[in-house]
Amino acid sequence: MKKVLVVYRRGACVPALFFLVGLLSVLMLNGGVGAQSYPKRIVSLAPTITEKIYLLGAEDRLIADTIYCVVPPEAKQKEKIGTVIQANIEKIISLKPDLVLVSSLSRPRQLRKLENLGIPVVRFNYPKSFSEICQQFLRLAEIIGERNKAERIIYNTKRQVGEISEKTKRLPKKKMFIQLGIKPLFTVTKDSFLNDYIEFCGGANIALDEKSGVYSREKVLAWNPDVIIITTMGMAGEKEREAWMKYRSIAAVRNNSIHIVDPDKVCSPTPVTFVEALKEIVEIVHPGILSTK
């Protein structure tokens, strides 16, 4: 049986009954009381978590999510309880969930209120690698009782990533810059899973060793990247692409290799959408390589 760590904060007033109910629920989630007992009323406070629940086929147990949970389209029909950052705690409580799944963007004060009422809350931090994306997906699956399905999905996605890496590893490494933000200019470092897109497609991240993602156009010009990928959609993305096109000295501009990609797919992936985004980026960096044997 897995160990359950209970942390008591000095000054926190937790009614004994609610505390015991919450502890029992956590034990059940971890297989401590009835190995076949899994949550039946789940609230998701993150779009990626919602998408993973659908991917695992457990959407019938998802009773509410955020206004930003729009993938798959069916998620739009779920009860809405606010945003990723600001949730309606009273509404969540009224829905009587037996599990609330949250990201690192959720406000700790709100989460403590749920926990103090005995409602189990499970947090998922922003993953730093593709491997961690898979680990978190498996952890979620274990909590809701869908481990076997998750293992099949992970096996398939890792196989595809391996095949892609095998095709690209001997190709010349193109210098790449992935732009995540505009003001300030923000990019990908080695501490982000997005760097794995660059690694797996056989590229070289010009910002790999930066201490933070905050960058400057001057640095980009100095590194002279072969490929620039922008993760901002709509008019903002097009305007940013036009802004880069003014710098005729860099290879990405001369080779017309400045591309806009879907931020929802690239920046908040499940194991499946990670592979989909990787294939799109590989096609940008090495056109046609995936169709070769």
PARODREN-960547 format. One record per residue (C-alpha): x, z, y; residue in one letter; residue number from 1. Coordinates in pm, 1 decimal, decimal comma, always signed. Layout:
<sites>
SITE          u          w          v   residu   num
SITE          X          Z          Y        A   NUM
...
</sites>
This chain:
<sites>
SITE          u          w          v   residu   num
SITE       +0,0       +0,0       +0,0        M     1
SITE     +134,1      -88,8     +345,5        K     2
SITE     +218,9     +195,9     +579,4        K     3
SITE       +6,3     +237,2     +888,8        V     4
SITE     +170,9     +365,7    +1203,4        L     5
SITE      -57,4     +562,3    +1432,7        V     6
SITE      +76,3     +631,2    +1781,0        V     7
SITE      -80,2     +916,0    +1978,8        Y     8
SITE      -31,2     +908,0    +2355,9        R     9
SITE      -22,6    +1239,0    +2538,2        R    10
SITE     -326,1    +1268,7    +2758,2        G    11
SITE     -531,1    +1012,8    +2568,9        A    12
SITE     -875,8    +1146,1    +2486,1        C    13
SITE     -983,1     +996,5    +2153,9        V    14
SITE    -1298,9    +1136,6    +1996,4        P    15
SITE    -1230,1    +1239,9    +1641,0        A    16
SITE    -1507,1    +1032,6    +1493,6        L    17
SITE    -1400,4     +711,0    +1669,3        F    18
SITE    -1039,0     +777,1    +1576,5        F    19
SITE    -1121,5     +813,5    +1206,9        L    20
SITE    -1339,5     +503,1    +1209,2        V    21
SITE    -1062,1     +303,0    +1375,1        G    22
SITE     -800,7     +432,0    +1133,0        L    23
SITE    -1021,7     +346,6     +836,8        L    24
SITE    -1073,0       -5,4     +972,8        S    25
SITE     -699,2      -61,1    +1013,1        V    26
SITE     -637,4      +65,8     +660,7        L    27
SITE     -895,5     -178,2     +528,6        M    28
SITE     -733,4     -465,8     +717,6        L    29
SITE     -402,6     -380,9     +552,7        N    30
SITE     -537,7     -343,0     +202,5        G    31
SITE     -523,5      +35,5     +202,0        G    32
SITE     -890,9      +89,6     +126,5        V    33
SITE    -1045,9     -178,1      -90,2        G    34
SITE     -811,5     -471,7     -114,9        A    35
SITE    -1102,8     -716,1      -82,1        Q    36
SITE    -1230,1     -571,2     +246,3        S    37
SITE    -1167,6     -809,7     +535,1        Y    38
SITE    -1304,8     -825,4     +890,7        P    39
SITE    -1641,0     -994,6     +926,2        K    40
SITE    -1690,0     -973,9    +1304,2        R    41
SITE    -1383,5    -1109,7    +1484,5        I    42
SITE    -1323,0    -1153,8    +1857,1        V    43
SITE    -1038,5    -1379,6    +1971,3        S    44
SITE     -879,4    -1344,2    +2314,5        L    45
SITE     -645,8    -1644,0    +2284,2        A    46
SITE     -709,6    -2018,0    +2237,0        P    47
SITE     -430,1    -2053,6    +1981,3        T    48
SITE     -568,7    -1769,1    +1772,3        I    49
SITE     -914,3    -1925,0    +1783,4        T    50
SITE     -774,8    -2258,7    +1668,4        E    51
SITE     -591,3    -2088,3    +1381,4        K    52
SITE     -909,8    -1914,4    +1268,5        I    53
SITE    -1082,3    -2252,9    +1245,1        Y    54
SITE     -781,7    -2398,1    +1065,5        L    55
SITE     -813,5    -2121,2     +806,0        L    56
SITE    -1185,4    -2190,9     +764,5        G    57
SITE    -1291,5    -1847,1     +887,7        A    58
SITE    -1487,5    -1960,0    +1192,5        E    59
SITE    -1811,7    -1814,0    +1053,8        D    60
SITE    -1661,9    -1469,6    +1113,4        R    61
SITE    -1558,3    -1547,2    +1472,8        L    62
SITE    -1832,5    -1397,9    +1690,0        I    63
SITE    -1676,0    -1449,0    +2035,1        A    64
SITE    -1378,6    -1600,0    +2216,2        D    65
SITE    -1262,6    -1690,0    +2569,7        T    66
SITE    -1377,6    -1961,9    +2807,0        I    67
SITE    -1047,0    -2138,6    +2738,5        Y    68
SITE    -1112,0    -2162,7    +2365,5        C    69
SITE    -1219,7    -2526,9    +2348,6        V    70
SITE    -1028,4    -2651,2    +2041,9        V    71
SITE    -1183,4    -2746,1    +1813,2        P    72
SITE    -1492,3    -2847,2    +2016,4        P    73
SITE    -1709,6    -2615,6    +1803,4        E    74
SITE    -1528,5    -2318,9    +1957,5        A    75
SITE    -1705,8    -2392,7    +2286,9        K    76
SITE    -2032,5    -2278,8    +2127,4        Q    77
SITE    -1908,7    -1927,9    +2052,8        K    78
SITE    -2006,6    -1631,3    +2268,2        E    79
SITE    -1771,6    -1609,3    +2569,1        K    80
SITE    -1616,3    -1279,9    +2676,2        I    81
SITE    -1398,8    -1381,4    +2972,2        G    82
SITE    -1049,0    -1524,0    +2999,7        T    83
SITE     -723,5    -1473,0    +2815,1        V    84
SITE     -606,1    -1224,0    +3078,7        I    85
SITE     -932,7    -1069,0    +3197,6        Q    86
SITE    -1186,5     -993,0    +2924,3        A    87
SITE    -1527,5     -832,3    +2956,2        N    88
SITE    -1457,1     -515,3    +2758,8        I    89
SITE    -1813,3     -385,3    +2779,7        E    90
SITE    -1943,0     -709,1    +2629,9        K    91
SITE    -1686,3     -696,5    +2352,2        I    92
SITE    -1791,4     -341,8    +2266,5        I    93
SITE    -2158,6     -443,2    +2263,5        S    94
SITE    -2082,0     -712,9    +2003,9        L    95
SITE    -1953,2     -442,9    +1765,2        K    96
SITE    -1646,6     -631,6    +1636,1        P    97
SITE    -1442,5     -499,0    +1346,3        D    98
SITE    -1130,5     -680,6    +1473,2        L    99
SITE    -1003,9     -806,2    +1810,4        V   100
SITE     -711,4    -1052,2    +1806,6        L   101
SITE     -507,0    -1083,4    +2125,7        V   102
SITE     -197,9    -1247,5    +2271,0        S   103
SITE      +77,8    -1097,5    +2485,2        S   104
SITE     -118,6    -1208,0    +2795,1        L   105
SITE     -399,6     -957,7    +2735,9        S   106
SITE     -400,3     -653,4    +2961,5        R   107
SITE     -272,3     -341,1    +2781,3        P   108
SITE     -512,7     -113,9    +2969,2        R   109
SITE     -812,8     -308,0    +2840,2        Q   110
SITE     -678,0     -309,5    +2487,0        L   111
SITE     -621,7      +66,8    +2492,2        R   112
SITE     -986,5     +113,4    +2582,2        K   113
SITE    -1089,4      -78,0    +2271,4        L   114
SITE     -842,8     +111,5    +2052,9        E   115
SITE     -959,8     +444,5    +2189,0        N   116
SITE    -1308,9     +352,4    +2070,7        L   117
SITE    -1180,1     +288,7    +1719,9        G   118
SITE    -1186,6      -93,0    +1742,1        I   119
SITE     -882,5     -241,0    +1564,4        P   120
SITE     -670,2     -461,9    +1790,7        V   121
SITE     -394,7     -687,1    +1655,7        V   122
SITE     -142,6     -842,3    +1895,9        R   123
SITE      +49,2    -1167,9    +1854,4        F   124
SITE     +347,2    -1229,1    +2082,6        N   125
SITE     +454,0    -1570,6    +2206,3        Y   126
SITE     +659,5    -1721,8    +1920,4        P   127
SITE    +1026,9    -1804,7    +1976,4        K   128
SITE    +1060,6    -2062,7    +1698,5        S   129
SITE     +867,9    -2284,1    +1457,6        F   130
SITE     +954,5    -2033,0    +1187,7        S   131
SITE     +789,2    -1757,9    +1389,7        E   132
SITE     +480,4    -1975,1    +1442,3        I   133
SITE     +449,3    -1995,7    +1063,6        C   134
SITE     +512,2    -1622,4    +1019,4        Q   135
SITE     +239,5    -1533,1    +1267,8        Q   136
SITE       -1,0    -1778,1    +1105,9        F   137
SITE      +61,2    -1615,4     +767,4        L   138
SITE      +17,4    -1267,5     +917,8        R   139
SITE     -318,8    -1367,8    +1064,0        L   140
SITE     -422,7    -1518,7     +732,2        A   141
SITE     -332,7    -1199,3     +545,9        E   142
SITE     -540,0     -992,3     +788,3        I   143
SITE     -852,6    -1204,0     +742,2        I   144
SITE     -802,2    -1270,5     +370,8        G   145
SITE     -692,4    -1636,3     +376,3        E   146
SITE     -329,7    -1607,2     +264,4        R   147
SITE     -346,1    -1877,3       -4,4        N   148
SITE     -484,2    -2133,5     +237,6        K   149
SITE     -218,6    -2045,1     +495,2        A   150
SITE      +60,6    -2078,4     +241,0        E   151
SITE      -53,1    -2430,9     +153,4        R   152
SITE      -66,9    -2529,6     +520,5        I   153
SITE     +274,8    -2379,6     +593,6        I   154
SITE     +432,3    -2546,5     +291,1        Y   155
SITE     +299,7    -2884,8     +399,7        N   156
SITE     +407,0    -2849,2     +762,4        T   157
SITE     +757,1    -2725,9     +672,8        K   158
SITE     +795,9    -3020,1     +437,5        R   159
SITE     +704,9    -3261,2     +717,0        Q   160
SITE     +940,4    -3094,0     +963,1        V   161
SITE    +1218,9    -3115,8     +706,0        G   162
SITE    +1157,1    -3487,1     +652,6        E   163
SITE    +1163,8    -3551,8    +1027,3        I   164
SITE    +1484,5    -3353,7    +1074,5        S   165
SITE    +1647,9    -3546,5     +791,5        E   166
SITE    +1567,4    -3876,7     +964,9        K   167
SITE    +1696,0    -3770,7    +1305,6        T   168
SITE    +2001,2    -3557,3    +1228,1        K   169
SITE    +2246,2    -3848,5    +1211,9        R   170
SITE    +2115,8    -4029,2    +1520,0        L   171
SITE    +2296,9    -4005,2    +1855,7        P   172
SITE    +2174,7    -3694,9    +2039,1        K   173
SITE    +1987,8    -3780,9    +2356,0        K   174
SITE    +1999,5    -3534,1    +2642,4        K   175
SITE    +1648,8    -3398,4    +2702,8        M   176
SITE    +1465,7    -3200,4    +2968,9        F   177
SITE    +1119,0    -3055,3    +2904,4        I   178
SITE     +934,8    -2959,3    +3221,2        Q   179
SITE     +677,1    -2682,1    +3182,6        L   180
SITE     +608,6    -2596,2    +3546,5        G   181
SITE     +628,3    -2756,9    +3888,7        I   182
SITE     +658,8    -2480,1    +4150,4        K   183
SITE     +899,1    -2342,2    +4055,2        P   184
SITE    +1046,5    -2605,2    +3825,9        L   185
SITE    +1037,8    -2442,9    +3482,7        F   186
SITE    +1187,9    -2555,8    +3153,4        T   187
SITE    +1270,7    -2464,3    +2794,0        V   188
SITE    +1563,8    -2248,3    +2682,8        T   189
SITE    +1692,2    -2153,8    +2337,2        K   190
SITE    +1457,0    -1853,1    +2333,1        D   191
SITE    +1144,1    -2069,3    +2312,0        S   192
SITE     +989,0    -2242,4    +2012,1        F   193
SITE     +966,4    -2552,7    +2231,5        L   194
SITE    +1342,3    -2588,6    +2192,1        N   195
SITE    +1273,2    -2660,1    +1823,9        D   196
SITE    +1100,6    -2982,6    +1928,0        Y   197
SITE    +1430,9    -3092,8    +2078,0        I   198
SITE    +1638,0    -2968,4    +1783,8        E   199
SITE    +1418,0    -3126,8    +1515,7        F   200
SITE    +1402,6    -3463,1    +1691,1        C   201
SITE    +1780,3    -3478,3    +1714,0        G   202
SITE    +1802,9    -3417,4    +2088,1        G   203
SITE    +2019,6    -3197,3    +2308,2        A   204
SITE    +1852,8    -2951,9    +2545,9        N   205
SITE    +2028,3    -2960,9    +2885,2        I   206
SITE    +1892,7    -2612,0    +2964,8        A   207
SITE    +1972,7    -2459,4    +2626,5        L   208
SITE    +2195,7    -2174,9    +2749,4        D   209
SITE    +2009,7    -2087,8    +3067,2        E   210
SITE    +1913,6    -1721,4    +3098,9        K   211
SITE    +1565,3    -1806,4    +3222,9        S   212
SITE    +1343,3    -2110,1    +3235,7        G   213
SITE    +1359,3    -2139,7    +3614,4        V   214
SITE    +1555,6    -2455,9    +3688,6        Y   215
SITE    +1633,4    -2693,9    +3977,4        S   216
SITE    +1616,9    -3066,7    +4029,0        R   217
SITE    +1982,1    -3059,3    +4130,0        E   218
SITE    +2076,9    -2930,7    +3784,5        K   219
SITE    +1865,1    -3197,1    +3618,2        V   220
SITE    +2036,9    -3466,9    +3822,3        L   221
SITE    +2379,1    -3324,7    +3736,7        A   222
SITE    +2305,8    -3326,1    +3362,1        W   223
SITE    +2161,5    -3678,8    +3379,6        N   224
SITE    +1907,1    -3649,0    +3093,3        P   225
SITE    +1811,6    -3948,6    +2881,4        D   226
SITE    +1454,4    -3823,8    +2837,2        V   227
SITE    +1224,5    -3613,2    +3058,1        I   228
SITE     +902,9    -3474,8    +2910,2        I   229
SITE     +636,2    -3329,9    +3139,3        I   230
SITE     +371,4    -3096,5    +2998,5        T   231
SITE     +129,8    -3116,0    +3291,8        T   232
SITE     -174,7    -3337,2    +3244,4        M   233
SITE     -396,1    -3517,2    +3492,8        G   234
SITE     -305,7    -3608,0    +3850,2        M   235
SITE      -47,6    -3330,5    +3872,7        A   236
SITE     +144,1    -3475,3    +3579,8        G   237
SITE     +129,8    -3827,3    +3720,6        E   238
SITE     +249,7    -3709,6    +4061,4        K   239
SITE     +538,6    -3526,1    +3900,7        E   240
SITE     +632,7    -3835,0    +3704,2        R   241
SITE     +631,0    -4037,0    +4027,2        E   242
SITE     +851,9    -3771,9    +4188,5        A   243
SITE    +1112,6    -3809,7    +3914,1        W   244
SITE    +1102,5    -4189,5    +3937,9        M   245
SITE    +1257,8    -4166,6    +4284,8        K   246
SITE    +1587,9    -4053,5    +4132,8        Y   247
SITE    +1722,5    -4387,4    +4017,6        R   248
SITE    +2060,9    -4238,4    +3928,6        S   249
SITE    +1943,7    -4061,0    +3610,6        I   250
SITE    +1920,7    -4233,4    +3273,9        A   251
SITE    +1561,2    -4121,5    +3208,1        A   252
SITE    +1447,0    -4312,9    +3515,4        V   253
SITE    +1659,0    -4621,6    +3451,4        R   254
SITE    +1529,3    -4639,3    +3092,1        N   255
SITE    +1169,4    -4563,0    +3193,4        N   256
SITE    +1177,6    -4259,0    +2965,9        S   257
SITE     +970,9    -4003,5    +3158,3        I   258
SITE     +667,7    -3902,9    +2954,2        H   259
SITE     +361,9    -3679,9    +2992,1        I   260
SITE     +237,0    -3487,0    +2687,1        V   261
SITE      -66,3    -3267,8    +2619,9        D   262
SITE      +28,0    -2906,1    +2709,0        P   263
SITE     -243,5    -2761,0    +2483,2        D   264
SITE      -86,9    -2925,3    +2180,0        K   265
SITE     +278,5    -2880,1    +2274,3        V   266
SITE     +274,3    -2531,5    +2427,7        C   267
SITE      +19,2    -2346,3    +2212,4        S   268
SITE      +55,9    -2484,4    +1861,6        P   269
SITE      -63,4    -2393,3    +1518,3        T   270
SITE     +170,9    -2501,9    +1236,1        P   271
SITE      -34,2    -2822,2    +1208,3        V   272
SITE      -38,7    -2910,9    +1577,8        T   273
SITE     +333,4    -2828,1    +1602,3        F   274
SITE     +401,6    -3110,3    +1357,5        V   275
SITE     +164,3    -3342,1    +1544,7        E   276
SITE     +342,1    -3268,7    +1874,1        A   277
SITE     +682,8    -3305,0    +1708,9        L   278
SITE     +591,5    -3651,1    +1579,4        K   279
SITE     +479,0    -3752,8    +1928,3        E   280
SITE     +805,3    -3631,5    +2083,1        I   281
SITE    +1017,2    -3796,4    +1811,7        V   282
SITE     +842,5    -4126,4    +1882,9        E   283
SITE     +931,9    -4081,8    +2250,7        I   284
SITE    +1297,9    -4004,9    +2180,4        V   285
SITE    +1354,8    -4240,5    +1885,2        H   286
SITE    +1078,8    -4504,5    +1883,1        P   287
SITE     +995,3    -4632,7    +1536,9        G   288
SITE    +1220,0    -4391,3    +1348,2        I   289
SITE     +930,1    -4226,4    +1163,5        L   290
SITE     +813,3    -4558,0    +1017,6        S   291
SITE    +1151,9    -4626,5     +858,1        T   292
SITE    +1225,9    -4523,1     +499,5        K   293
</sites>
